[in-house]
Amino acid sequence: MSASIAAEPGFFSRERTIAAPTFNRWLVPPAALAIHLCIGMAYGFSVFWLPLSRAVGITQPVACPAEMGFLAGLVATGCDWKISQLGWMYTLFFVLLGCSAAVWGGWLERAGPRKAGLVSAICWCGGLLISALGVYLHQLWMLWLGSGVIGGIGLGLGYISPVSTLIKWFPDRRGMATGMAIMGFGGGAMIGAPLADWLMRQFATPTSVGVWQTFVAMAAIYAVFMVAGALGYRVPREGWKPAGWTPPAVNRNAMVSSQNVDLDVATRTPQFWLIWAALCLNVSAGIGVIGMASPMLQEMFGGRLLGLDIPFGQLDAAQKAQIAAIAAGFTGLLSLCNIGGRFLWATSSDRLGRKLTFAIFFLLGIVLYAAVPTLAGLGTTLFFVLAMGVIISMYGGGFATVPAYLADMFGTKMVGAIHGRLLTAWATAGILGPVLVNYLREYQLAAGLPNAQAYNQTMYILAGLLVLGLICNLLVRPVAARHHMAEETTPLQARPEAQVSRAATPTAERTAAPALVLLAWAAVGVPLAAGVLITLQKAAILLH
């Protein structure tokens, strides 16, 4: 008889995450935010570069011998690392994010968000601990391996872990749901960077810059939030839908499919590669600007930031320090636009449609990128800052809208895995955008152009990239019926989802205690609000 009894699913299995009838779907977004706000610290890792570059010298960097080779530099303990060497951690973050999301996206759909979230926590927090040991022993290769490689894998799994789940919980508000979670990834640095700076100052001693202790402390803090978020994930049972919501008729909106497409089939369709190209081109333009935002403002406006009609090259050291502080406020303001755009544009796409939303990104972006040189020449920062804020909001909005775009095209069954493979566009853009902007700037300066005009040609070229993106987006059509998966024939009552919550009707609304929902949102909302406040305080200097 025992052989006929099905084995009880393990705690980490997908079946054990199927929601009970009383579960409230509004508990899922804060769970996703808890993970995304932690892994989003990847954007703020530059706060560690300067302290790490003097980890041996403490007050001043100790230079390595000029004849020291690459491999010797990885294990050298008597001299300090260069910031260029540390910067490879940042590159590894986003290369491994895209690669791990693409490789393990299919596994995530089978294993469920809880297991993927926990693996993400182990990789991200474990990577920080390995990096802490690397700083303590002064072994650069351990930082690359710990945070760069292992942490990067955690980034990829954590980034895509809530996508499919949120879309299934919010079929009526796909864009808003994914926007709430992916907003957290853009906001992680606003919380993590000030926290890291404060911790380093607390741990600093005459013999230590306080970085390895900060890594340990942040690993512990992030582990609590990420594990709580992973354990908070639930998936809806088969057939569930929000109370009072009726799925739109198939012919009502041809760009929203009610059918599912298999992962391997989806990646062979022209729709996948057109959306891939659209995202890549949008991100390439945006990430190139983000990477050069501070020097761009300083070099384009120079002394005008201080009310002086002096070009950047003629400023003295004290004046350059003043405009550097103003530029720091500018980058903080752009980070807010990045975060706000992720939520607002993704939410708007629920009404506008994903294709139209991306068309707005490209059409408006073409105008704004091409107008930046003119706006910079007007002599006031107001219109320049407004234009750049809108540009960066659309950069973030593209990330947050694309999961819902994929769900519209390929259905919700495999959208997490499909999104994982699409993120290779991010990895590609992370190389294309900065390289394009940096090398064009150097070429313009070498040709003798003044600093204020070094970005003009770059802006026009980035506008050209958006023209290509617009064409790709306009070519997107509904997926052909031959690509759709065959309808499942297993009776609903025989499926594991039905066994877990058989008493619930398909349209039953989840009604968990409101106090629990408020507590969950406060746990992520309070730190996020603190980060926004700190960023606004830094950005306020731009208005003086």
ROMIZA-329496 format. One record per residue (C-alpha): chain; x, y, z; residue number from 1. Coordinates in Angstrom, 2 decimals, padded with zeros to 5 digits. Layout:
> chaine	c1	c2	c3	num
> A	X	Y	Z	NUM
...
//
This chain:
> chaine	c1	c2	c3	num
> A	000.00	000.00	000.00	1
> A	002.86	002.36	000.82	2
> A	004.10	002.12	-002.77	3
> A	000.81	003.54	-004.01	4
> A	001.05	006.61	-001.81	5
> A	002.79	009.52	-003.52	6
> A	005.85	010.84	-001.74	7
> A	005.35	014.07	000.14	8
> A	006.93	016.95	-001.82	9
> A	010.03	018.42	-000.16	10
> A	009.94	021.78	001.57	11
> A	011.94	023.41	-001.22	12
> A	009.86	021.92	-004.04	13
> A	007.62	024.00	-006.23	14
> A	004.56	022.05	-005.05	15
> A	005.11	023.24	-001.47	16
> A	004.97	026.89	-002.64	17
> A	001.45	026.62	-004.08	18
> A	-000.65	029.19	-002.26	19
> A	-003.34	028.34	000.25	20
> A	-006.85	029.71	-000.38	21
> A	-006.33	032.51	002.16	22
> A	-003.10	033.80	000.61	23
> A	-003.03	037.46	-000.47	24
> A	-001.26	038.06	-003.75	25
> A	000.00	041.45	-002.49	26
> A	002.47	039.56	-000.29	27
> A	004.45	038.45	-003.35	28
> A	005.77	041.87	-004.55	29
> A	007.45	042.71	-001.21	30
> A	009.02	039.23	-001.21	31
> A	010.44	039.97	-004.65	32
> A	011.56	043.44	-003.54	33
> A	013.37	041.96	-000.54	34
> A	015.60	040.00	-002.92	35
> A	015.98	042.67	-005.59	36
> A	016.90	045.42	-003.13	37
> A	019.73	043.20	-001.85	38
> A	021.19	042.11	-005.18	39
> A	020.72	045.64	-006.53	40
> A	023.76	046.63	-004.44	41
> A	025.73	045.43	-007.47	42
> A	025.09	048.91	-008.93	43
> A	026.67	050.51	-005.83	44
> A	029.85	048.45	-005.54	45
> A	031.96	051.38	-006.68	46
> A	031.69	052.67	-003.09	47
> A	034.32	050.04	-002.21	48
> A	036.85	050.89	-004.94	49
> A	038.76	053.72	-003.24	50
> A	039.02	052.03	000.19	51
> A	040.12	048.76	-001.44	52
> A	042.72	050.61	-003.53	53
> A	044.51	051.48	-000.25	54
> A	043.79	048.34	001.74	55
> A	047.54	047.87	002.37	56
> A	048.66	051.49	002.60	57
> A	045.52	052.53	004.58	58
> A	046.03	056.27	003.99	59
> A	047.80	056.13	000.62	60
> A	047.95	053.32	-002.00	61
> A	051.11	051.23	-002.10	62
> A	051.99	050.76	-005.76	63
> A	052.96	047.33	-007.05	64
> A	056.29	046.94	-008.87	65
> A	056.01	047.91	-012.53	66
> A	057.47	044.56	-013.62	67
> A	054.86	042.53	-011.71	68
> A	052.91	040.25	-014.07	69
> A	049.17	039.65	-014.24	70
> A	049.15	036.35	-012.33	71
> A	051.52	037.68	-009.69	72
> A	049.17	040.63	-009.15	73
> A	046.29	038.28	-008.37	74
> A	048.08	036.89	-005.30	75
> A	050.32	039.83	-004.29	76
> A	049.89	040.79	-000.63	77
> A	052.40	043.61	-000.24	78
> A	050.93	046.22	-002.59	79
> A	047.53	047.72	-003.35	80
> A	045.12	046.91	-006.16	81
> A	044.32	049.37	-008.93	82
> A	040.74	050.52	-009.35	83
> A	040.86	049.20	-012.92	84
> A	041.54	045.71	-011.50	85
> A	038.70	046.01	-008.99	86
> A	036.36	047.20	-011.73	87
> A	036.41	043.72	-013.26	88
> A	034.09	042.68	-010.43	89
> A	031.49	045.07	-011.86	90
> A	031.93	043.63	-015.35	91
> A	031.64	040.07	-014.03	92
> A	028.43	040.97	-012.19	93
> A	026.47	041.72	-015.31	94
> A	028.09	039.21	-017.64	95
> A	027.36	036.41	-015.15	96
> A	023.89	037.82	-014.47	97
> A	022.92	037.47	-018.12	98
> A	024.63	034.11	-018.57	99
> A	023.26	032.49	-015.41	100
> A	019.74	033.75	-016.13	101
> A	019.94	032.24	-019.61	102
> A	021.43	028.90	-018.48	103
> A	019.28	028.25	-015.41	104
> A	016.04	029.94	-016.42	105
> A	014.48	026.64	-017.44	106
> A	015.52	025.01	-014.17	107
> A	013.89	027.89	-012.28	108
> A	010.52	027.21	-013.91	109
> A	010.69	023.57	-012.80	110
> A	012.16	024.17	-009.34	111
> A	010.00	027.14	-008.43	112
> A	010.85	030.60	-007.08	113
> A	011.52	029.52	-003.49	114
> A	014.42	027.24	-004.36	115
> A	015.81	029.73	-006.90	116
> A	015.58	032.56	-004.37	117
> A	017.42	030.55	-001.72	118
> A	020.17	029.56	-004.17	119
> A	020.45	033.23	-005.11	120
> A	020.86	034.16	-001.44	121
> A	023.53	031.51	-000.93	122
> A	025.47	032.70	-004.00	123
> A	025.19	036.43	-003.37	124
> A	025.84	036.36	000.38	125
> A	028.37	033.54	000.08	126
> A	030.17	035.55	-002.59	127
> A	030.39	038.50	-000.20	128
> A	031.91	036.25	002.47	129
> A	034.49	034.88	000.03	130
> A	035.30	038.47	-000.96	131
> A	035.66	039.39	002.72	132
> A	038.20	036.60	003.11	133
> A	039.90	037.81	-000.07	134
> A	040.25	041.31	001.39	135
> A	041.49	039.93	004.71	136
> A	044.12	037.77	002.96	137
> A	044.62	040.39	000.23	138
> A	043.94	037.99	-002.64	139
> A	042.39	039.71	-005.65	140
> A	041.37	036.46	-007.33	141
> A	039.09	035.71	-004.37	142
> A	037.19	038.96	-004.93	143
> A	036.73	038.13	-008.61	144
> A	035.62	034.61	-007.79	145
> A	033.50	035.49	-004.75	146
> A	031.49	038.56	-005.66	147
> A	032.18	038.57	-009.39	148
> A	031.51	034.97	-010.44	149
> A	029.57	033.33	-007.59	150
> A	027.81	036.58	-006.70	151
> A	027.05	037.19	-010.37	152
> A	025.30	033.82	-010.60	153
> A	023.26	034.83	-007.55	154
> A	022.36	038.07	-009.33	155
> A	020.98	036.24	-012.34	156
> A	018.89	033.76	-010.35	157
> A	017.64	036.44	-007.97	158
> A	016.78	038.81	-010.79	159
> A	014.52	036.41	-012.68	160
> A	013.19	034.43	-009.68	161
> A	010.00	036.51	-009.21	162
> A	009.18	037.35	-012.84	163
> A	007.09	034.34	-013.81	164
> A	005.43	034.20	-010.38	165
> A	004.40	037.85	-010.37	166
> A	002.99	037.66	-013.89	167
> A	000.89	034.65	-012.89	168
> A	-000.39	036.43	-009.76	169
> A	-001.17	039.65	-011.64	170
> A	-002.52	038.67	-015.07	171
> A	-004.58	041.86	-014.91	172
> A	-001.54	044.09	-014.15	173
> A	001.49	042.36	-015.60	174
> A	003.50	045.52	-016.16	175
> A	002.83	046.95	-012.72	176
> A	003.75	043.67	-011.00	177
> A	007.10	043.24	-012.74	178
> A	007.76	046.98	-012.41	179
> A	007.44	046.78	-008.62	180
> A	010.03	044.02	-008.36	181
> A	012.52	045.21	-010.95	182
> A	012.28	048.70	-009.45	183
> A	014.03	047.16	-006.44	184
> A	017.07	046.16	-008.46	185
> A	017.54	049.76	-009.55	186
> A	017.06	050.96	-005.96	187
> A	019.38	048.55	-004.20	188
> A	022.39	050.83	-004.48	189
> A	020.48	053.74	-002.91	190
> A	020.20	051.70	000.27	191
> A	023.36	049.61	000.06	192
> A	025.88	052.32	-000.85	193
> A	025.12	054.64	002.13	194
> A	024.94	051.58	004.41	195
> A	028.32	050.33	003.17	196
> A	029.87	053.79	003.58	197
> A	028.58	054.03	007.16	198
> A	029.74	050.51	008.03	199
> A	033.23	051.11	006.64	200
> A	033.56	054.21	008.78	201
> A	032.49	052.26	011.86	202
> A	034.89	049.37	011.19	203
> A	037.87	051.44	010.03	204
> A	040.95	051.33	012.28	205
> A	044.55	052.53	011.92	206
> A	045.36	049.12	010.42	207
> A	042.19	048.42	008.40	208
> A	039.97	050.31	005.96	209
> A	036.97	048.34	007.26	210
> A	035.97	046.70	003.97	211
> A	036.18	043.02	004.89	212
> A	034.15	043.59	008.05	213
> A	031.57	045.50	006.00	214
> A	031.31	042.61	003.54	215
> A	030.61	040.22	006.43	216
> A	028.01	042.52	008.00	217
> A	026.22	043.11	004.70	218
> A	026.24	039.39	003.89	219
> A	024.47	038.75	007.21	220
> A	021.92	041.52	006.66	221
> A	021.24	040.51	003.06	222
> A	020.92	036.84	004.04	223
> A	018.07	037.68	006.42	224
> A	016.14	039.69	003.82	225
> A	016.80	037.35	000.88	226
> A	015.87	034.18	002.79	227
> A	012.72	035.87	004.09	228
> A	011.86	036.94	000.55	229
> A	012.47	033.47	-000.89	230
> A	010.37	031.80	001.81	231
> A	007.63	034.37	001.17	232
> A	007.22	033.35	-002.47	233
> A	004.01	031.53	-003.38	234
> A	002.69	030.45	-006.77	235
> A	-001.02	030.39	-007.65	236
> A	-002.74	027.07	-008.22	237
> A	-003.70	026.04	-011.73	238
> A	-006.76	027.90	-012.92	239
> A	-006.54	030.74	-010.38	240
> A	-007.45	034.25	-011.45	241
> A	-008.21	037.49	-009.58	242
> A	-011.79	037.89	-008.38	243
> A	-013.91	039.78	-010.88	244
> A	-011.27	039.66	-013.63	245
> A	-012.15	038.18	-017.00	246
> A	-009.31	037.37	-019.41	247
> A	-009.59	039.47	-022.58	248
> A	-010.93	037.74	-025.66	249
> A	-008.23	036.50	-028.01	250
> A	-009.36	038.76	-030.85	251
> A	-009.63	041.81	-028.59	252
> A	-005.88	042.39	-028.57	253
> A	-003.87	040.39	-031.03	254
> A	-000.62	041.38	-029.26	255
> A	-001.65	039.55	-026.07	256
> A	-001.69	035.77	-026.50	257
> A	-003.63	033.35	-024.32	258
> A	-001.45	030.48	-025.54	259
> A	001.95	029.34	-024.25	260
> A	005.14	028.77	-026.22	261
> A	007.89	026.38	-025.14	262
> A	011.25	027.86	-024.15	263
> A	013.29	026.32	-026.97	264
> A	010.63	027.17	-029.53	265
> A	010.30	030.75	-028.32	266
> A	014.01	031.44	-028.76	267
> A	013.78	030.37	-032.40	268
> A	011.00	032.80	-033.28	269
> A	011.62	036.20	-034.92	270
> A	009.59	037.82	-032.13	271
> A	012.14	036.79	-029.51	272
> A	015.08	038.19	-031.45	273
> A	013.27	041.40	-032.39	274
> A	012.47	042.05	-028.72	275
> A	016.05	041.01	-027.85	276
> A	017.40	043.60	-030.29	277
> A	014.95	046.27	-029.09	278
> A	016.03	045.77	-025.47	279
> A	019.72	045.62	-026.37	280
> A	019.60	048.87	-028.34	281
> A	017.55	050.70	-025.69	282
> A	019.89	049.54	-022.92	283
> A	023.06	050.23	-024.96	284
> A	022.08	053.87	-025.35	285
> A	020.97	054.28	-021.73	286
> A	023.82	052.44	-020.04	287
> A	026.36	054.38	-022.08	288
> A	024.93	057.63	-020.75	289
> A	024.68	056.36	-017.16	290
> A	028.33	055.31	-017.20	291
> A	029.45	058.80	-018.29	292
> A	026.76	060.95	-016.62	293
> A	029.10	062.65	-014.14	294
> A	031.92	063.63	-016.54	295
> A	029.37	064.53	-019.23	296
> A	027.69	067.14	-017.01	297
> A	031.04	068.53	-015.85	298
> A	032.63	068.75	-019.29	299
> A	029.55	070.04	-021.13	300
> A	028.80	072.85	-018.64	301
> A	032.15	073.44	-016.93	302
> A	032.18	076.68	-014.96	303
> A	028.54	077.43	-015.80	304
> A	027.63	075.00	-013.01	305
> A	029.17	077.59	-010.66	306
> A	027.83	080.64	-012.47	307
> A	031.16	081.25	-014.24	308
> A	031.65	081.48	-018.00	309
> A	034.74	079.26	-017.95	310
> A	035.24	075.99	-019.90	311
> A	036.04	072.82	-017.99	312
> A	039.70	072.77	-019.00	313
> A	040.36	076.18	-017.42	314
> A	038.89	075.40	-013.98	315
> A	041.26	075.12	-011.04	316
> A	041.36	072.16	-008.64	317
> A	038.99	073.73	-006.11	318
> A	036.43	074.59	-008.78	319
> A	036.62	071.09	-010.24	320
> A	035.98	069.67	-006.77	321
> A	032.88	071.87	-006.50	322
> A	031.40	070.76	-009.81	323
> A	032.27	067.13	-009.01	324
> A	029.99	067.42	-005.97	325
> A	027.25	068.85	-008.18	326
> A	027.74	065.99	-010.65	327
> A	027.40	063.48	-007.81	328
> A	024.00	064.97	-007.05	329
> A	023.14	064.67	-010.75	330
> A	023.96	060.95	-010.82	331
> A	021.84	060.47	-007.70	332
> A	018.93	062.20	-009.41	333
> A	019.33	059.94	-012.43	334
> A	019.18	056.88	-010.18	335
> A	015.80	058.09	-008.91	336
> A	014.62	058.52	-012.50	337
> A	015.84	055.00	-013.24	338
> A	013.83	053.58	-010.35	339
> A	010.72	055.67	-010.96	340
> A	010.77	054.82	-014.66	341
> A	010.83	051.10	-013.91	342
> A	007.55	051.34	-012.04	343
> A	005.75	054.14	-013.92	344
> A	006.51	053.02	-017.47	345
> A	005.80	049.36	-016.71	346
> A	002.52	050.28	-015.04	347
> A	001.56	052.54	-017.96	348
> A	002.20	049.67	-020.36	349
> A	-000.79	047.83	-018.89	350
> A	-002.97	050.47	-020.55	351
> A	-000.83	051.49	-023.51	352
> A	000.30	048.02	-024.48	353
> A	003.90	046.83	-024.51	354
> A	004.62	047.50	-028.19	355
> A	003.36	051.09	-027.99	356
> A	005.31	051.68	-024.77	357
> A	008.55	050.57	-026.42	358
> A	007.71	052.71	-029.46	359
> A	007.44	055.71	-027.11	360
> A	010.83	054.82	-025.62	361
> A	012.42	054.94	-029.05	362
> A	010.55	057.90	-030.58	363
> A	010.94	060.13	-027.53	364
> A	014.48	058.87	-027.01	365
> A	015.50	059.75	-030.58	366
> A	014.28	063.33	-030.07	367
> A	015.89	063.75	-026.64	368
> A	019.27	062.21	-027.51	369
> A	019.51	064.35	-030.64	370
> A	018.49	067.44	-028.64	371
> A	021.05	067.02	-025.83	372
> A	023.85	068.99	-027.61	373
> A	021.43	071.86	-028.26	374
> A	020.07	071.80	-024.71	375
> A	023.60	071.85	-023.30	376
> A	024.37	074.91	-025.42	377
> A	021.48	076.92	-023.97	378
> A	023.54	077.75	-020.91	379
> A	021.14	076.36	-018.31	380
> A	021.14	072.92	-016.77	381
> A	017.35	072.74	-016.31	382
> A	016.35	071.40	-019.73	383
> A	019.46	069.22	-019.96	384
> A	018.73	067.59	-016.58	385
> A	015.04	067.10	-017.48	386
> A	015.95	065.47	-020.79	387
> A	018.50	063.18	-019.19	388
> A	016.02	062.24	-016.46	389
> A	013.42	061.17	-019.03	390
> A	016.07	059.26	-021.01	391
> A	017.16	057.30	-017.94	392
> A	013.55	056.67	-016.90	393
> A	013.01	054.95	-020.25	394
> A	016.21	052.96	-019.77	395
> A	014.80	051.56	-016.52	396
> A	011.33	051.29	-018.01	397
> A	012.62	048.99	-020.73	398
> A	013.91	046.49	-018.15	399
> A	010.64	046.50	-016.24	400
> A	008.33	046.34	-019.26	401
> A	010.06	043.59	-021.21	402
> A	008.96	040.65	-018.97	403
> A	005.32	041.60	-019.55	404
> A	006.09	042.01	-023.28	405
> A	007.39	038.44	-023.33	406
> A	004.35	037.16	-021.43	407
> A	002.10	038.84	-023.99	408
> A	003.98	037.18	-026.83	409
> A	004.77	033.72	-025.43	410
> A	002.29	033.17	-022.58	411
> A	003.05	032.86	-018.87	412
> A	004.06	029.20	-018.57	413
> A	007.74	029.60	-019.50	414
> A	008.11	033.39	-019.30	415
> A	010.71	033.27	-016.51	416
> A	013.02	031.05	-018.55	417
> A	012.43	033.05	-021.74	418
> A	013.19	036.26	-019.85	419
> A	016.39	034.67	-018.57	420
> A	017.62	034.02	-022.10	421
> A	016.59	037.49	-023.22	422
> A	018.86	039.00	-020.55	423
> A	021.84	038.11	-022.73	424
> A	020.82	041.35	-024.47	425
> A	021.75	043.16	-021.24	426
> A	025.16	041.50	-021.15	427
> A	025.74	042.53	-024.76	428
> A	024.57	046.10	-024.14	429
> A	026.77	046.31	-021.04	430
> A	029.77	046.02	-023.34	431
> A	028.47	047.85	-026.42	432
> A	027.11	051.01	-024.73	433
> A	030.06	052.01	-022.50	434
> A	032.66	051.09	-025.13	435
> A	030.83	053.14	-027.76	436
> A	030.51	056.22	-025.55	437
> A	034.00	056.04	-024.03	438
> A	035.91	055.48	-027.28	439
> A	033.91	058.09	-029.21	440
> A	034.66	060.62	-026.47	441
> A	038.38	059.86	-026.62	442
> A	038.32	060.08	-030.43	443
> A	036.59	063.48	-030.32	444
> A	039.08	064.84	-027.77	445
> A	042.03	063.49	-029.76	446
> A	040.64	065.26	-032.83	447
> A	040.96	068.55	-030.95	448
> A	037.35	069.21	-030.03	449
> A	036.78	071.05	-026.73	450
> A	035.40	069.03	-023.82	451
> A	032.00	070.71	-024.09	452
> A	031.53	069.31	-027.62	453
> A	033.09	065.87	-027.09	454
> A	029.70	064.19	-026.63	455
> A	027.75	065.78	-029.48	456
> A	028.55	063.17	-032.11	457
> A	028.01	060.43	-029.52	458
> A	024.46	061.61	-028.82	459
> A	023.61	061.55	-032.52	460
> A	024.98	058.01	-032.87	461
> A	022.99	056.84	-029.83	462
> A	019.88	058.37	-031.41	463
> A	020.71	056.29	-034.50	464
> A	020.78	053.14	-032.36	465
> A	017.27	054.00	-031.17	466
> A	016.10	054.32	-034.77	467
> A	017.19	050.71	-035.29	468
> A	015.43	049.74	-032.06	469
> A	012.23	051.41	-033.24	470
> A	012.33	049.43	-036.48	471
> A	012.81	046.16	-034.60	472
> A	009.91	046.95	-032.27	473
> A	007.58	047.89	-035.14	474
> A	008.33	044.55	-036.83	475
> A	007.03	042.54	-033.83	476
> A	003.89	040.59	-034.72	477
> A	001.85	037.98	-032.80	478
> A	003.48	034.56	-032.58	479
> A	002.23	032.13	-035.23	480
> A	-000.20	029.48	-033.99	481
> A	002.13	026.67	-035.06	482
> A	004.51	027.66	-032.25	483
> A	001.91	027.29	-029.49	484
> A	002.17	024.41	-027.03	485
> A	-000.43	021.67	-027.17	486
> A	-003.21	022.03	-024.60	487
> A	-002.60	020.06	-021.42	488
> A	-005.05	017.22	-021.02	489
> A	-004.47	016.31	-017.37	490
> A	-007.75	016.82	-015.49	491
> A	-007.54	019.86	-013.21	492
> A	-008.48	017.86	-010.11	493
> A	-005.58	015.44	-010.71	494
> A	-002.89	018.11	-010.76	495
> A	-000.76	018.83	-007.68	496
> A	-002.01	022.42	-007.60	497
> A	-005.57	021.24	-007.29	498
> A	-004.67	018.75	-004.55	499
> A	-003.17	021.53	-002.47	500
> A	-006.05	023.97	-002.68	501
> A	-009.02	021.96	-003.95	502
> A	-011.42	023.84	-001.69	503
> A	-010.74	027.15	-003.42	504
> A	-012.69	028.24	-006.45	505
> A	-010.71	029.50	-009.46	506
> A	-011.83	033.07	-008.87	507
> A	-011.42	033.12	-005.09	508
> A	-009.63	036.26	-003.93	509
> A	-006.88	035.70	-001.37	510
> A	-007.64	037.41	001.94	511
> A	-004.64	037.20	004.27	512
> A	-004.62	039.49	007.31	513
> A	-004.11	043.13	006.23	514
> A	-001.63	043.59	009.09	515
> A	000.66	040.95	007.55	516
> A	000.56	042.69	004.19	517
> A	001.37	046.06	005.79	518
> A	004.25	044.53	007.75	519
> A	005.70	042.93	004.63	520
> A	005.54	046.18	002.69	521
> A	007.01	048.16	005.60	522
> A	009.99	045.79	005.76	523
> A	011.01	046.77	002.22	524
> A	009.35	050.18	001.99	525
> A	011.09	051.82	004.95	526
> A	014.66	051.07	003.73	527
> A	013.69	052.10	000.19	528
> A	012.18	055.37	001.43	529
> A	015.35	056.05	003.45	530
> A	017.46	055.48	000.35	531
> A	015.30	057.85	-001.69	532
> A	015.57	060.54	001.02	533
> A	019.36	060.25	001.17	534
> A	019.57	060.46	-002.63	535
> A	017.31	063.52	-002.75	536
> A	019.48	065.25	-000.18	537
> A	022.56	064.64	-002.33	538
> A	020.73	065.70	-005.49	539
> A	019.54	068.96	-003.89	540
> A	022.99	070.46	-004.42	541
> A	022.22	070.50	-008.15	542
> A	019.58	073.18	-007.51	543
> A	021.89	075.54	-005.62	544
//
